[in-house]
Each structure stands twice: as structure tokens, then as C-alpha cells.
Amino acid sequence: MSEISVCYSGNRRVFPGLLLSALSLAKYTARPLHLYILSMDLRDIKADFLPFTQAQIALLEQVLREKNPQSRVTCIDMTDRYRASLANGKNAANYYTPYAQLRLFLEETEGLPDKLIYLDVDTMCLADIGQLYDIDIEGYEYGAVRDHMGKFWISPTYCNSGVLLLNMPRLRETKLLSRCRDYIEKRRLTMPDQSALHRLHERRLILPRRFNEQRKPREDTVVKHFCRGIRWFPFFHIYNYKQWERDKVHKKLKLFCFDDIYEQYDRLRAAHPEAEL
């Protein structure tokens, strides 16, 4: 069986989300997974901007290999790359943490496969991620799903960058990601990497909604994204409930489809206190 390559980025504080997301990946596919984890040490900027620990990465690999012994995890330190490029840019301080911008360094990161899925940490699978990985991306720089709110307020083709199917050779040819870094370094943006990708891409594949469901999951949903949303009733408010906020997932979002994964997570938390879950 061919390997599925998936990339995440984040810091030590969001490891519960990373583990939950990885558990959902492993649940629905029999194929080996190779996770590439981007992280960095920015404790001088903020005390909790710390990289994942060795114990956390070891646990992540352990749970993947319990499902498929060929699965593996590669952790990549992006500290020097970020400090050399975006650390002093216009979006260094933003609603989103600096770790969200690490996806823009992927085209110059060595050792990556030609095809790569990028997932935000606040995503969970409800079906085999191989359905996304096996989409033909030839001729496109990347594939993405339209953003639920941005498609109304910004552009009908404005896409969410929380789930990306990346064609690495094509990205290196067009230098899209490096051009995006230059763009956001000089311009203050609300959603920096997402908006830069939208404005600067040459050819992008619009993917079906089921690969990045930003609202309530449907029968065909493959990836549920726990991103910000708007509710109009009984009063207007913006919500942002993450999958590791279990009570809110149950009470606010009325989602119970991940309860078996929560039970698995609880067992791991009790057995591995060193992982700081």
C-alpha cells in the first residue's frame, strides 16, 4: 500500500489537537502514514511558543504504528527559517500564531515527497484521507476548498488554507510559497497566508466541500475543520470551538461522532503523563 504524506504545524500547547487529529487519520485508513510536523522555538516572543517535546513525537509515532507498523513521524525545526524571513514582517503579531505561516516554507524544505497534504491542527477525519491524497493534482500548484465565509465576503473562489493538497514540484517551479512569504512580510493582512495564496497562485484546483467541512459534518465529509464560524440566532456571535474542547464540541456543536477517539485519547493521557496531554 502506498504511503500517505500529511503535514501539520504547531507548538507544544496544541499537542492535544495534533494527537486527536492523527488518531482520526489512523482510524480511517489502512495505508501507512508519514506525518511531517513543523515546529519552532519562539519562547523569547511568547512563553508558550515552545516546540513539541520528544515524548510527544514519540507518542504520536507509537499510536500510528499500532495501526500500521510502517507509519512514521518526522519533526522539522523551522526556527531559523522563520527568524530569517517572517519574524520581523508585518504579520509577525497576528490573530493567528506564527506557526500558521510555516506552511509557506514547505517548497524549500528538504526531504518532502512530491505530493503532500497540509492539515491545520484543528481538523478531524471522518473517512479515509486517502480519498484526498489520491486526487490528481498534476498541473496545479495546490488544491483547496472554498472558504465558507470568504466565498461570500471576499471572492467566490476564495479558499480556506486549513486543508491543502500540495504539488511540491509545481510549487517549486512557480515559487508560489516564497512569493507569498514576500507578500505577507510587507503587507498587513487579517488572514495572511490564506489571502496570499488566493492572490498569487497561478493554477489552483477547487476541491469539493467534503474535504474541508467548515460547518456541521455531512454524510460524505472526509475532513471536519473546527474553524471560526458565525451564528445569527438567537443573537449574532462568532464562535471558535476546537476539537480538544470536548464539552463545547458536545454542548455547542452537538457533535458526538468523535467520542470513540476521545475515549482512546483519555487512555493515552492516563498512560503517558510525560506527553503533557
Stockholm file with secondary structure:
# STOCKHOLM 1.0

chainA/1-277         MSEISVCYSGNRRVFPGLLLSALSLAKYTARPLHLYILSMDLRDIKADFLPFTQAQIALLEQVLREKNPQSRVTCIDMTDRYRASLANGKNAANYYTPYAQLRLFLEETEGLPDKLIYLDVDTMCLADIGQLYDIDIEGYEYGAVRDHMGKFWISPTYCNSGVLLLNMPRLRETKLLSRCRDYIEKRRLTMPDQSALHRLHERRLILPRRFNEQRKPREDTVVKHFCRGIRWFPFFHIYNYKQWERDKVHKKLKLFCFDDIYEQYDRLRAAHPEAEL
#=GR chainA/1-277 SS CCCEEEEEECCGGGHHHHHHHHHHHHHHCCSCEEEEEEECCCTTTCTTCCCCCHHHHHHHHHHHHHHCTTCEEEEEECHHHHHHHTTTSTTSSSSSCGGGGGGGGGGGCTTCCSEEEEECTTEEESSCTHHHHTSCCTTCSEEEEECTTHHHHTCTTCEEEEEEEEEHHHHHHHTHHHHHHHHHHHSCCSSHHHHHHHHHCSCEEEECGGGSBCSSCCTTCSEEECCCEEECSSSCEEECCCTTCHHHHHHTSCCCTTHHHHHHHHHHHHHCGGGCC
#=GC SS_cons         CCCEEEEEECCGGGHHHHHHHHHHHHHHCCSCEEEEEEECCCTTTCTTCCCCCHHHHHHHHHHHHHHCTTCEEEEEECHHHHHHHTTTSTTSSSSSCGGGGGGGGGGGCTTCCSEEEEECTTEEESSCTHHHHTSCCTTCSEEEEECTTHHHHTCTTCEEEEEEEEEHHHHHHHTHHHHHHHHHHHSCCSSHHHHHHHHHCSCEEEECGGGSBCSSCCTTCSEEECCCEEECSSSCEEECCCTTCHHHHHHTSCCCTTHHHHHHHHHHHHHCGGGCC
//
